[in-house]
């Protein structure tokens, strides 16, 4: 074998070794992100286990989750230094699933805190990523949308457990929010198979929450906002 052939294939092997080392570094970084994401999941699971009508209880878990997200930011910033600027999608599969999970967790925290739908920009900031592709290491739009779809399933579960724990107000709020989320996704022409299938699951989440609200209604447990407001006004007048 000629020296030229040996040099060429040695160069190929060096390239392969370098890429393998890079992938290993990325995998180790992603494993740490996954570990932190599991901690956040464990923290937020507590909202299902107690009476949550007092928002101070929920706020406690959100604050703890926010502290863990600070660690997430550091890991994503480290990851951004590992991934070559023009090769984001070459390595994207390594962190795609955990990023979708963290988008869901970030959107859940924001909903629990202020009861609004989080924006892609806000989630990108929470995770320590850019919000647009042209800026470099960014939050992929499909990952963000997948996270929002996971949010619907978690909130349907939360609605059921809130009733179990004696909180009859929260399912009404969740029903309104998830219906708006569903309406928003209906505006999209989803051709991606994964997103489309996950969106189909959101329809069942909406139905499940509606059944919870209906059950509250027929049992006479559904809060009457108008009556509550009138009662409050009468109390003010008496005072």
trRosetta pair geometry for C-beta under 8 A, 3 or more apart (Angstrom, degrees):
i j d omega theta_ij theta_ji phi_ij phi_ji
1 5 5.2 -105 -180 76 94 131
1 6 6.0 108 125 -54 114 93
2 5 4.9 98 62 5 82 99
2 6 7.1 -146 100 -3 46 88
3 6 5.5 -56 -150 38 37 115
3 7 6.2 38 154 -22 69 105
4 7 5.8 -55 -150 34 30 111
4 8 6.5 30 153 -21 64 105
5 8 5.7 -54 -149 34 31 112
5 9 6.4 15 160 -7 67 109
6 9 6.3 -65 -145 44 27 99
6 10 6.0 31 156 -22 65 111
7 10 5.7 -55 -143 37 27 114
7 11 6.5 32 155 -22 62 104
8 11 5.9 -59 -160 31 28 112
8 12 6.7 29 145 -19 64 103
9 12 5.1 -42 -148 31 44 117
9 13 6.4 46 151 -20 67 100
10 13 5.6 -51 -148 36 34 112
10 14 6.4 39 151 -22 64 102
11 14 5.6 -49 -149 33 33 114
11 15 6.5 35 151 -20 63 103
12 15 5.7 -57 -155 34 32 112
12 16 6.4 29 150 -17 67 106
13 16 5.6 -53 -145 38 35 111
13 17 6.1 36 155 -20 67 105
14 17 5.7 -54 -146 37 29 112
14 18 6.3 31 154 -20 63 107
15 18 5.8 -56 -151 35 29 112
15 19 6.5 25 154 -16 64 106
16 19 5.9 -56 -147 38 31 108
16 20 6.2 33 154 -20 65 107
17 20 5.7 -55 -147 36 30 112
17 21 6.4 31 154 -19 64 105
18 21 5.8 -55 -150 35 30 111
18 22 6.4 31 152 -19 64 106
19 22 5.5 -53 -148 36 34 113
19 23 6.3 35 154 -19 67 104
20 23 5.8 -52 -146 36 31 110
20 24 6.4 33 153 -21 63 106
21 24 5.7 -55 -151 34 31 113
21 25 6.6 33 151 -19 64 103
22 25 5.7 -53 -152 34 33 112
22 26 6.4 32 151 -18 66 106
22 82 6.8 151 -160 177 84 96
23 26 5.5 -53 -147 38 34 113
23 27 6.2 37 153 -22 67 105
23 91 7.2 -160 -108 -123 76 108
23 94 7.4 -166 -152 -81 78 140
24 27 5.6 -50 -144 35 32 112
24 28 6.5 32 155 -18 63 104
25 28 5.9 -56 -150 36 30 110
25 29 6.4 31 152 -19 64 107
25 82 5.5 -162 118 -141 120 136
26 29 5.6 -56 -151 36 32 113
26 30 6.2 29 153 -18 67 108
26 79 6.8 76 -136 -141 76 89
26 82 5.6 173 -81 126 79 141
26 83 6.9 75 -104 -71 122 86
26 91 5.8 -97 -151 -173 168 134
26 94 5.1 27 138 145 119 169
26 95 7.7 -103 175 -36 101 103
27 30 5.7 -55 -144 39 31 110
27 31 6.4 39 153 -27 64 102
27 94 6.2 -112 -84 -149 63 121
28 31 5.6 -47 -149 27 32 116
28 32 7.0 32 152 -17 60 100
29 32 6.0 -57 -162 32 34 110
29 33 6.8 32 144 -16 66 104
29 75 6.2 153 -176 -171 85 91
29 78 5.9 -158 -136 106 125 111
29 79 4.9 154 141 -86 143 87
29 82 6.4 -158 -15 3 157 156
30 33 5.3 -51 -150 36 41 114
30 34 6.3 44 150 -22 69 102
30 79 7.2 79 -67 -106 71 131
30 94 5.2 -146 -45 154 157 96
30 95 5.0 -140 -112 -86 116 83
30 98 6.3 160 -169 22 92 148
31 34 5.6 -51 -148 35 33 114
31 35 6.5 39 150 -24 63 101
32 35 5.5 -46 -149 29 35 115
32 36 6.7 32 153 -15 64 102
32 75 5.4 -161 102 -122 112 136
33 36 5.9 -56 -152 38 33 108
33 37 6.3 36 150 -23 66 106
33 72 6.3 76 -138 -134 84 77
33 75 4.7 177 -76 123 87 146
33 76 7.0 81 -103 -61 131 74
33 79 7.5 -3 -44 -46 137 139
33 95 6.8 27 67 -132 156 105
33 98 5.3 106 115 140 112 148
33 102 7.6 -57 173 -50 106 141
34 37 5.5 -52 -146 34 33 115
34 38 6.6 37 153 -22 64 100
34 98 5.0 -99 -85 -104 78 136
35 38 5.9 -53 -157 30 31 111
35 39 6.9 33 146 -19 62 102
36 39 5.4 -50 -156 32 40 115
36 40 6.6 39 148 -19 68 101
36 68 5.6 162 -175 -180 95 100
36 71 5.1 -160 -123 101 144 120
36 72 5.4 -171 114 -73 144 80
36 75 6.9 -172 10 -2 145 149
37 40 5.6 -51 -151 34 37 112
37 41 6.5 41 149 -22 66 102
37 72 7.3 81 -67 -100 74 120
37 98 5.6 -160 -15 -159 159 96
37 101 5.4 71 -176 108 141 126
37 102 5.6 -94 -109 -72 114 90
37 105 6.8 -172 -149 -8 84 155
38 41 5.5 -48 -148 33 36 115
38 42 6.4 37 153 -19 65 104
39 42 5.8 -54 -151 36 31 112
39 43 6.5 34 151 -21 64 105
39 68 5.3 -169 101 -129 116 144
40 43 5.6 -53 -150 34 34 114
40 44 6.3 19 158 -9 68 109
40 65 5.0 78 -145 -139 90 90
40 68 4.8 -166 -75 96 90 147
40 69 7.1 71 -98 -59 136 75
40 72 7.9 1 -40 -47 140 131
40 102 7.6 73 58 -117 156 76
40 105 5.1 62 130 -173 132 151
41 44 6.2 -65 -144 44 27 100
41 45 6.2 40 155 -36 64 104
41 101 7.7 -38 -65 174 117 118
41 105 6.8 -92 -73 -96 66 127
42 45 5.7 -44 -147 19 29 118
42 46 8.0 44 152 -31 52 90
43 46 6.5 -49 177 5 38 112
43 61 5.5 155 159 -161 87 87
43 64 5.0 -155 -154 106 137 118
43 65 5.1 178 99 -72 139 82
43 68 6.9 -170 -3 -7 150 143
44 47 6.0 -20 -178 0 61 111
44 61 5.8 123 -105 157 48 123
44 62 7.9 59 -103 -84 91 54
44 65 5.7 40 -59 -78 99 137
44 105 6.6 -171 -4 -143 156 92
44 108 6.2 69 -165 115 152 138
44 109 7.3 -99 -97 -72 129 81
45 48 6.0 -47 -177 24 58 112
45 49 7.3 48 136 -21 74 111
46 49 5.5 -64 -154 33 49 115
46 50 6.9 4 167 6 80 108
46 61 5.3 -167 66 -99 116 137
47 50 7.6 -84 -149 44 27 83
47 52 5.7 45 -165 -96 79 144
47 57 7.8 133 -118 124 68 98
47 58 5.8 48 -117 -115 110 85
47 61 5.9 -136 -57 58 90 162
47 112 7.0 -101 -104 -117 155 142
47 158 6.5 -7 118 -125 117 111
48 157 6.8 -26 -107 137 130 104
48 158 6.4 -110 -90 -107 86 65
48 161 4.4 -15 -152 148 82 171
49 161 7.9 -32 -56 -180 30 134
50 57 6.1 -123 99 178 130 148
50 165 6.4 91 142 -145 23 144
51 54 7.2 55 116 14 92 91
51 57 7.5 113 89 15 59 168
51 165 4.6 -174 -93 163 56 108
51 166 5.6 -18 -118 57 111 106
51 167 6.2 146 -159 -45 70 102
52 55 7.8 49 168 -97 75 39
52 57 5.6 -132 -126 82 61 125
52 58 5.4 67 -161 -57 106 103
52 162 6.2 -73 48 -115 114 89
52 165 6.5 67 4 98 79 147
52 167 5.5 -49 60 -36 74 162
52 170 6.6 30 89 -53 110 158
53 166 7.3 -66 -25 104 125 84
53 167 4.3 -174 -63 -112 89 103
53 169 6.5 92 -127 34 97 116
53 170 7.1 -130 -97 -31 64 109
54 57 5.3 84 86 -7 92 103
55 58 5.4 -54 -157 41 54 112
55 59 5.9 60 145 -28 78 104
56 59 5.4 -51 -144 35 33 117
56 60 6.7 45 153 -30 62 97
57 60 5.9 -48 -160 20 31 114
57 61 7.4 20 149 -7 60 102
58 61 6.1 -61 -160 38 38 105
58 62 6.2 37 148 -20 71 109
58 112 5.1 -145 170 -179 122 114
59 62 5.4 -56 -144 38 35 114
59 63 6.2 40 156 -24 67 104
59 112 7.9 -176 -78 138 46 103
59 113 7.1 89 -111 -113 76 73
60 63 5.9 -54 -152 31 27 112
60 64 6.7 24 152 -15 61 106
61 64 5.7 -53 -149 37 36 111
61 65 6.3 38 151 -20 66 105
61 112 7.8 -49 81 141 103 160
62 65 5.6 -54 -148 37 33 113
62 66 6.3 39 151 -25 65 102
62 109 5.0 130 -140 -151 91 86
62 112 5.4 -165 -76 96 125 123
62 113 5.4 148 -174 -69 161 96
63 66 5.6 -49 -150 30 32 115
63 67 6.9 36 150 -21 61 99
64 67 5.7 -49 -157 28 36 114
64 68 7.0 33 147 -15 64 102
65 68 5.7 -55 -155 36 38 110
65 69 6.4 43 147 -25 68 102
65 105 6.9 -152 -167 169 129 107
65 109 5.2 -149 100 -95 139 128
66 69 5.4 -49 -149 30 35 116
66 70 7.2 49 149 -28 61 92
66 109 6.7 143 -64 -172 80 147
67 70 5.8 -41 -165 14 38 115
67 71 7.8 34 142 -10 59 96
68 71 5.7 -49 -166 32 48 111
68 72 6.7 53 138 -22 70 101
69 72 4.9 -44 -149 32 46 121
69 73 6.5 57 150 -27 68 94
69 106 6.9 98 -115 -96 137 94
69 109 7.8 -86 -41 7 142 169
69 126 5.5 -42 179 178 140 93
69 127 7.4 -84 -163 -86 98 46
70 73 5.7 -43 -155 25 34 116
70 74 7.1 35 149 -17 60 101
71 74 5.7 -51 -155 32 38 112
71 75 6.6 34 150 -17 67 106
72 75 5.8 -61 -152 37 33 109
72 76 6.3 27 155 -15 69 106
72 102 6.3 150 -156 -140 149 141
72 126 7.8 16 85 143 129 76
72 127 6.0 -68 133 -134 117 62
72 128 6.9 177 115 10 73 114
73 76 6.0 -59 -146 38 28 106
73 77 6.2 28 156 -19 64 109
73 126 7.4 -121 -72 158 103 37
73 127 6.5 163 -92 170 65 24
73 128 3.3 127 -148 -46 73 128
74 77 5.8 -57 -148 37 29 112
74 78 6.4 30 152 -19 64 105
74 128 7.1 172 -33 -56 24 172
75 78 5.6 -51 -149 36 33 113
75 79 6.3 38 149 -23 65 104
76 79 5.2 -49 -146 35 36 117
76 80 6.4 45 151 -27 64 99
76 127 5.4 70 -23 159 167 84
76 128 4.4 149 70 78 118 108
76 129 5.6 -77 160 -59 141 89
76 137 7.6 165 167 141 89 128
77 80 5.6 -44 -150 26 33 117
77 81 7.2 33 150 -18 59 99
77 128 5.0 -74 -46 158 92 133
78 81 5.9 -56 -161 30 37 110
78 82 6.9 33 146 -19 66 106
79 82 5.6 -59 -155 33 38 112
79 83 6.4 23 157 -13 73 108
79 95 6.7 63 -167 -65 156 156
79 137 7.2 154 105 -162 87 147
80 83 6.3 -58 -140 38 30 102
80 129 7.5 169 -70 -115 124 71
80 136 7.0 68 -160 135 113 115
80 137 3.7 -144 -122 34 99 166
83 87 6.4 -146 180 82 82 88
83 88 6.1 70 151 -103 135 55
83 91 5.5 -144 -122 57 109 141
83 137 6.2 118 65 -97 126 114
84 87 4.1 46 70 23 105 115
84 90 8.0 5 54 46 106 132
85 88 7.8 -21 175 -43 29 90
85 136 5.9 -59 -141 -131 87 96
87 90 4.1 -37 -175 27 89 129
87 91 6.3 60 133 -5 96 100
88 91 7.1 -93 -169 48 25 86
88 92 6.1 48 147 -67 69 99
88 133 7.9 -164 64 -151 161 83
88 136 7.7 159 -67 177 129 47
88 137 6.4 175 -109 -107 114 57
88 138 7.4 9 -148 29 158 81
89 92 4.8 -19 -133 -16 44 129
91 94 5.3 -22 171 8 81 121
91 95 7.8 37 133 8 87 96
92 95 6.9 -85 -165 51 44 81
92 96 5.5 62 149 -62 82 103
92 140 6.9 65 -153 -47 131 146
93 96 5.4 -34 -130 -1 34 125
95 98 5.7 -67 -159 52 63 104
95 99 5.3 67 144 -32 88 109
96 99 5.9 -65 -150 36 22 111
96 100 6.6 23 156 -20 62 105
96 140 7.5 -21 -122 39 84 145
96 143 6.2 -135 -154 -95 68 114
97 100 5.8 -53 -153 32 32 111
97 101 6.6 31 151 -17 64 105
98 101 5.5 -51 -150 36 38 115
98 102 6.3 35 152 -17 68 106
99 102 5.7 -55 -145 40 33 109
99 103 6.3 40 152 -24 65 101
99 127 7.3 59 -139 -150 85 157
99 139 7.2 180 -177 -135 124 77
99 140 7.3 79 118 32 148 99
99 143 4.7 -8 113 -172 115 142
99 147 7.9 -86 135 -57 62 121
100 103 5.6 -49 -149 30 31 114
100 104 6.7 34 151 -17 61 103
100 143 5.0 -121 -75 -156 74 75
100 146 4.2 -34 -140 99 119 126
100 147 5.2 -163 -166 -62 55 79
100 150 7.0 114 155 -15 93 138
101 104 5.7 -55 -158 35 33 113
101 105 6.4 29 149 -17 67 107
101 147 7.2 -153 -66 -108 3 92
101 150 7.3 -67 -115 102 48 176
102 105 5.4 -50 -141 39 38 112
102 106 6.1 40 157 -20 68 103
102 127 5.9 99 131 -100 133 117
102 147 7.2 -50 79 -111 43 135
103 106 5.9 -53 -144 38 28 109
103 107 6.3 26 156 -17 62 109
103 123 5.4 41 -132 -172 77 146
103 127 7.7 -30 -76 -48 66 140
103 139 7.4 125 -89 -162 114 121
103 143 5.9 152 -25 141 146 81
103 144 5.1 -162 -144 -122 146 46
103 146 6.9 91 68 75 138 76
103 147 2.5 -123 102 -49 106 165
103 148 7.2 -57 140 -32 111 62
103 150 7.9 111 86 39 88 121
104 107 5.9 -60 -147 39 27 108
104 108 6.3 29 154 -22 64 107
104 146 7.7 -66 -51 119 101 69
104 147 4.0 -142 -48 -157 61 76
104 148 7.4 -149 -98 -49 66 19
104 150 3.8 -38 -106 83 139 126
104 151 5.4 -167 -145 -57 77 73
104 154 7.0 124 174 -11 113 139
105 108 5.6 -51 -147 33 31 114
105 109 6.5 34 154 -20 64 102
105 147 7.8 -76 13 -155 53 114
106 109 5.8 -51 -150 33 33 111
106 110 6.5 29 154 -15 65 106
106 118 6.4 -178 126 150 90 174
106 122 7.7 173 154 120 120 88
106 123 4.8 124 102 -127 144 85
106 126 4.7 141 -135 92 132 155
106 127 6.8 -78 -55 -48 152 92
106 147 7.3 9 45 170 93 146
107 110 5.8 -53 -147 39 33 110
107 111 6.3 35 153 -20 65 106
107 117 7.5 -4 -156 -157 106 57
107 118 4.5 -137 -117 27 71 128
107 123 6.6 -16 -58 -86 81 122
107 147 5.8 140 -2 138 129 106
107 148 5.8 175 -117 -97 173 63
107 151 4.8 -70 105 -78 127 141
108 111 5.7 -55 -147 37 31 111
108 112 6.2 28 156 -17 65 107
108 151 5.8 -168 -68 -123 78 93
108 154 5.9 -38 -99 101 129 151
108 155 7.8 -165 -118 -60 90 87
109 112 5.9 -58 -147 38 28 109
109 113 6.2 24 156 -18 64 111
110 113 5.8 -59 -145 38 29 110
110 114 6.4 -37 179 38 67 98
110 116 6.7 -66 148 69 101 78
110 118 4.1 101 62 -75 158 112
110 122 6.7 77 -94 129 152 141
111 114 7.6 -95 -136 60 17 58
111 115 6.0 45 -169 -113 60 33
111 116 6.9 -147 -107 53 55 33
111 117 7.4 19 -86 -92 95 38
111 118 7.2 -86 -43 -28 75 95
111 151 7.0 129 -17 -166 148 127
111 155 7.3 -64 132 -85 160 124
111 177 6.9 97 -148 -179 120 157
112 115 7.8 38 -121 -66 8 60
115 173 6.4 -64 -139 179 131 126
115 177 6.8 -120 -170 -81 81 135
117 148 7.6 36 -157 -134 103 119
117 177 7.4 163 -60 -163 87 96
117 180 7.3 -129 -40 111 130 117
117 181 6.5 159 -100 -90 126 89
117 184 7.5 100 -138 -19 171 165
118 122 5.0 -122 -170 78 92 129
118 123 5.6 94 138 -52 128 95
118 148 8.0 -153 56 -94 91 96
119 122 4.7 98 57 4 82 101
119 123 7.1 -150 93 -2 45 85
120 123 5.9 -57 -148 39 34 109
120 124 6.2 37 153 -22 67 107
120 131 5.7 119 124 -152 93 103
120 139 6.3 -178 -176 96 91 130
120 141 6.9 -20 -123 -116 149 69
120 144 4.8 16 -116 -158 96 165
121 124 5.8 -55 -149 35 29 113
121 125 6.5 29 152 -19 63 106
121 131 4.5 5 -109 -111 63 159
122 125 5.6 -55 -152 35 32 112
122 126 6.4 34 151 -21 66 104
123 126 5.5 -51 -148 34 35 114
123 127 6.3 20 157 -8 67 110
123 139 6.2 135 103 -154 100 167
123 144 6.0 144 72 -126 150 103
123 147 7.2 136 -147 87 156 156
124 127 6.1 -65 -146 46 28 102
124 129 4.7 -97 -155 79 79 86
124 130 6.2 -33 -179 124 132 16
124 131 4.0 -166 33 -79 164 77
124 138 7.0 -21 -132 -162 129 68
124 139 4.2 -128 -94 -1 93 133
125 128 7.6 37 -176 -70 29 31
125 131 7.6 -13 -39 -54 75 112
127 139 6.5 111 56 -83 139 117
129 137 6.1 -107 -141 126 86 83
129 138 5.7 113 162 -150 105 27
129 139 4.6 122 98 -47 136 83
130 135 3.7 -161 -170 94 152 128
130 136 5.7 109 -2 59 149 76
130 137 6.2 122 12 80 103 52
130 138 4.1 -58 78 -99 94 80
130 139 7.1 -157 81 3 46 73
131 135 7.3 45 48 26 51 145
131 138 6.5 -30 85 -153 2 100
131 139 6.1 -14 -116 37 48 108
132 135 4.9 91 71 -5 85 108
132 138 6.0 -98 82 -129 21 145
133 138 5.2 -131 -94 45 37 156
133 140 7.9 53 -87 -107 95 61
135 138 5.8 109 62 -78 95 113
139 143 6.4 -126 -176 76 73 120
139 144 5.7 72 149 -59 113 110
140 143 4.3 85 70 4 96 110
140 144 7.0 -166 92 -9 50 84
141 144 5.6 -56 -152 35 35 113
141 145 6.3 30 154 -17 69 106
142 145 5.6 -52 -143 38 35 110
142 146 6.3 41 154 -23 65 103
142 192 6.3 172 -126 -126 127 177
142 194 7.6 73 178 78 121 120
142 195 6.3 -104 -146 -60 94 123
143 146 5.8 -52 -149 34 30 113
143 147 6.6 34 151 -21 61 104
144 147 5.7 -56 -157 32 32 114
144 148 6.8 31 149 -18 65 102
145 148 5.6 -50 -151 33 37 112
145 149 6.6 37 151 -19 66 103
145 185 7.9 119 -161 -112 106 101
145 188 8.0 78 -137 -88 143 176
145 195 5.9 14 113 -125 129 120
146 149 5.7 -54 -151 35 34 111
146 150 6.6 36 150 -19 65 103
146 194 7.1 -15 -97 135 119 114
146 195 6.7 -103 -76 -97 79 77
146 198 6.2 59 -130 70 73 175
147 150 5.7 -53 -152 34 34 112
147 151 6.7 46 147 -30 63 99
148 151 5.3 -43 -157 19 38 121
148 152 7.5 46 148 -23 61 91
148 181 6.7 -167 170 -157 105 117
148 185 7.9 176 113 -70 124 113
149 152 5.9 -39 -164 18 41 114
149 153 7.6 37 145 -12 62 98
149 185 7.5 82 -88 -96 93 150
149 195 7.4 174 -31 -146 152 66
149 198 4.3 75 137 144 157 116
149 199 6.2 -90 -115 -78 131 53
149 201 7.1 86 171 68 110 106
149 202 5.6 -95 -145 -61 85 117
150 153 5.8 -53 -161 34 45 111
150 154 6.5 40 148 -17 72 107
150 198 7.7 -42 -54 -166 65 127
151 154 5.8 -59 -149 39 35 110
151 155 6.1 30 157 -17 69 109
151 181 7.3 -135 91 -140 115 160
152 155 6.0 -60 -146 39 28 107
152 156 6.5 31 156 -23 64 104
152 178 5.4 107 -133 -139 86 106
152 181 5.9 -165 -81 106 105 144
152 182 7.3 92 -116 -64 140 85
152 201 7.8 144 87 111 124 86
152 202 4.6 45 86 -128 168 89
152 205 4.3 115 148 98 103 162
152 206 7.4 -35 -167 -50 124 72
153 156 5.8 -52 -150 30 31 111
153 157 6.7 30 152 -14 63 104
153 201 6.7 -11 -71 140 113 118
153 202 7.7 -95 -48 -97 76 59
153 205 5.3 -110 -86 -93 50 132
154 157 5.8 -56 -156 37 34 111
154 158 6.2 37 147 -22 67 107
155 158 5.1 -49 -142 36 38 117
155 159 6.4 49 154 -28 66 97
155 174 4.9 178 172 -154 107 114
155 177 7.0 -105 -173 88 160 121
155 178 5.6 -174 96 -69 136 119
155 205 7.4 75 68 175 86 124
155 209 7.3 0 120 -83 91 136
156 159 5.7 -44 -152 25 32 115
156 160 7.0 31 151 -15 60 102
156 174 7.6 162 -84 154 36 131
156 178 7.0 84 -64 -108 81 165
156 205 4.2 -134 -41 -156 141 84
156 206 7.9 -88 -87 -48 120 22
156 208 4.7 59 -167 85 127 126
156 209 5.1 -109 -118 -54 80 94
157 160 5.9 -56 -156 35 35 110
157 161 6.3 23 154 -10 69 111
158 161 5.9 -61 -143 45 31 106
158 162 6.0 41 155 -31 66 105
158 170 7.3 -92 141 144 99 129
158 174 6.4 180 88 -102 105 151
159 162 5.8 -51 -147 28 26 115
159 163 7.0 26 154 -16 59 101
159 170 6.9 -160 -116 117 58 91
159 171 4.1 90 -157 -117 93 85
159 174 4.6 -142 -79 79 107 152
159 175 7.1 91 -120 -52 145 77
159 208 7.7 140 66 120 130 91
159 209 4.9 84 35 -123 171 89
159 212 4.9 144 139 70 115 167
159 213 8.0 -49 -176 -46 132 80
160 163 6.1 -59 -162 32 32 108
160 164 6.6 31 146 -18 65 108
160 171 7.9 88 -55 -99 29 119
160 208 7.5 -45 -52 157 114 109
160 212 5.9 -126 -84 -96 63 134
161 164 5.2 -50 -147 36 41 118
161 165 6.1 29 156 -10 69 108
162 165 5.9 -65 -147 47 29 102
162 167 4.2 -73 -176 74 90 109
162 168 7.7 160 133 -76 98 23
162 170 4.2 -111 -163 71 160 129
162 171 5.7 -174 75 -46 127 84
162 174 7.7 165 12 -11 149 139
163 166 7.7 64 -177 -58 30 14
163 167 7.1 -92 -72 65 28 61
163 168 6.5 61 -114 -98 72 64
163 171 6.0 17 -52 -38 100 138
163 212 6.1 -154 -27 -165 144 109
163 215 7.8 42 -149 90 163 120
163 216 6.8 -128 -114 -74 124 107
163 221 8.0 88 -142 120 100 145
167 170 4.8 26 134 7 118 116
167 171 7.8 141 110 -15 82 82
168 171 6.9 -46 -161 27 42 107
168 172 7.7 44 149 -16 62 105
168 216 5.8 141 -153 -141 104 132
168 221 5.1 -132 -124 154 147 98
168 222 6.8 -154 169 -112 117 29
168 223 5.7 145 111 -34 104 93
169 172 6.1 -64 -169 32 42 111
169 173 6.7 33 146 -15 75 108
169 223 5.3 18 -93 -8 75 152
170 173 5.6 -57 -151 38 41 111
170 174 6.0 39 154 -20 73 107
171 174 5.5 -54 -141 40 34 113
171 175 6.1 42 157 -27 66 103
171 209 6.7 179 -164 -161 88 86
171 212 5.0 -123 -155 124 141 124
171 213 5.7 -172 136 -76 112 76
171 216 6.6 161 76 -27 141 147
172 175 5.8 -50 -149 30 28 114
172 176 6.8 26 154 -15 61 104
172 213 6.2 106 -94 -118 61 112
172 216 7.9 -99 -58 77 91 158
172 222 7.0 109 -73 -155 119 89
172 223 6.5 -97 -12 45 151 104
173 176 6.0 -58 -155 35 31 109
173 177 6.3 26 153 -16 66 111
174 177 5.7 -60 -147 40 32 110
174 178 5.9 23 162 -14 70 111
174 209 5.9 -132 116 -144 105 134
175 178 6.3 -58 -138 40 24 102
175 179 6.2 27 160 -20 61 110
175 209 4.8 176 -97 144 77 117
175 210 6.4 111 -137 -83 116 55
175 212 7.6 -154 -69 70 113 102
175 213 5.0 19 -68 -49 157 141
176 179 5.9 -59 -150 36 26 112
176 180 6.6 24 154 -17 62 107
177 180 5.8 -60 -156 36 31 109
177 181 6.4 32 149 -20 67 105
178 181 5.2 -47 -144 35 38 116
178 182 6.2 43 153 -21 66 102
178 202 7.8 -167 -173 -170 98 92
178 205 6.3 -122 -170 125 139 107
178 206 5.7 -173 132 -99 112 72
178 209 5.6 110 55 20 149 163
179 182 5.6 -50 -147 36 31 114
179 183 6.4 34 151 -20 63 104
179 206 6.2 100 -90 -138 63 111
180 183 5.5 -51 -147 35 33 113
180 184 6.5 39 152 -23 64 102
181 184 5.7 -53 -153 31 31 114
181 185 6.7 25 153 -14 64 104
181 202 7.3 -123 117 -164 106 132
182 185 6.0 -57 -151 37 32 107
182 186 6.5 38 150 -26 64 105
182 202 5.7 173 -103 142 88 116
182 203 7.0 107 -139 -92 125 54
182 206 5.1 17 -59 -72 155 139
183 186 5.5 -52 -152 29 34 117
183 187 7.3 42 149 -27 60 96
184 187 5.9 -50 -167 18 38 114
184 188 7.8 32 143 -17 62 100
185 188 5.6 -50 -163 25 49 113
185 190 7.5 6 -180 -41 91 131
185 199 5.4 -175 161 -132 138 114
185 202 6.5 64 47 75 161 163
190 195 4.9 -135 -156 112 120 113
190 196 4.6 162 126 -82 117 77
190 199 5.8 154 23 -3 171 154
191 196 7.2 -4 -152 -52 8 125
192 195 4.1 60 80 20 111 111
192 196 6.2 175 82 -17 54 88
193 196 5.7 -60 -143 37 26 112
193 197 6.3 23 161 -17 65 107
194 197 6.1 -57 -148 36 27 106
194 198 6.3 20 157 -13 63 111
195 198 5.8 -61 -146 41 30 108
195 199 6.1 34 155 -24 66 107
196 199 5.7 -53 -148 33 28 112
196 200 6.7 35 151 -23 61 100
197 200 5.6 -48 -156 27 34 115
197 201 7.1 36 146 -19 62 100
198 201 5.5 -48 -159 29 40 115
198 202 7.0 51 143 -28 64 95
199 202 5.3 -40 -157 19 43 119
199 203 7.5 53 147 -24 62 90
200 203 5.9 -41 -167 17 41 115
200 204 7.7 35 142 -10 62 99
201 204 5.7 -53 -163 35 46 111
201 205 6.6 51 141 -23 71 101
202 205 5.2 -50 -151 32 41 117
202 206 6.5 47 150 -22 68 98
203 206 5.7 -49 -154 31 33 113
203 207 6.6 32 149 -17 63 106
204 207 5.5 -51 -147 37 37 114
204 208 6.2 42 152 -25 66 104
205 208 5.7 -52 -147 33 31 113
205 209 6.5 27 155 -15 64 105
206 209 6.1 -60 -152 37 29 106
206 210 6.3 29 152 -20 65 109
207 210 5.6 -55 -147 37 31 113
207 211 6.5 35 153 -23 64 103
208 211 5.8 -53 -155 31 31 113
208 212 6.9 34 147 -21 62 101
209 212 5.5 -49 -154 30 39 114
209 213 6.6 35 150 -15 68 103
210 213 5.7 -53 -148 38 35 110
210 214 6.1 38 151 -21 67 106
211 214 5.5 -51 -143 37 32 114
211 215 6.2 36 155 -23 64 104
212 215 5.8 -54 -151 34 28 112
212 216 6.7 31 150 -19 62 103
213 216 5.6 -52 -153 33 34 114
213 217 6.5 38 148 -24 64 104
213 222 6.8 63 -169 -109 70 120
214 217 5.5 -53 -152 31 35 115
214 218 6.5 22 158 -11 68 105
215 218 6.3 -56 -143 40 30 101
215 219 6.2 18 160 -7 63 115
216 219 6.1 -72 -147 47 26 104
216 221 4.5 -97 -157 79 76 96
216 222 4.1 108 125 -69 104 79
217 220 7.8 34 174 -67 29 26
217 221 7.9 -83 -50 51 17 65
217 222 4.5 8 -84 -18 59 141
223 228 6.6 4 178 -34 101 136
224 227 3.8 40 104 18 121 115
224 228 6.3 158 89 -18 65 84
225 228 5.7 -57 -148 37 31 112
225 229 6.3 31 156 -20 66 105
226 229 5.8 -55 -149 35 30 109
226 230 6.4 29 154 -18 65 106
227 230 5.7 -54 -148 37 33 111
227 231 6.3 36 153 -21 66 105
228 231 5.7 -53 -149 35 31 113
228 232 6.4 32 153 -19 63 106
229 232 5.7 -55 -151 36 32 112
229 233 6.4 33 151 -20 66 105
230 233 5.6 -53 -149 35 33 111
230 234 6.4 34 153 -20 66 104
231 234 5.7 -54 -150 35 31 111
231 235 6.5 32 152 -20 64 104
232 235 5.7 -53 -151 33 33 112
232 236 6.6 35 151 -21 64 103
233 236 5.6 -51 -152 33 34 113
233 237 6.5 34 150 -19 65 104
234 237 5.6 -54 -149 36 34 111
234 238 6.3 36 152 -21 66 104
235 238 5.6 -51 -146 35 33 112
235 239 6.4 34 153 -21 64 105
236 239 5.7 -56 -152 34 31 112
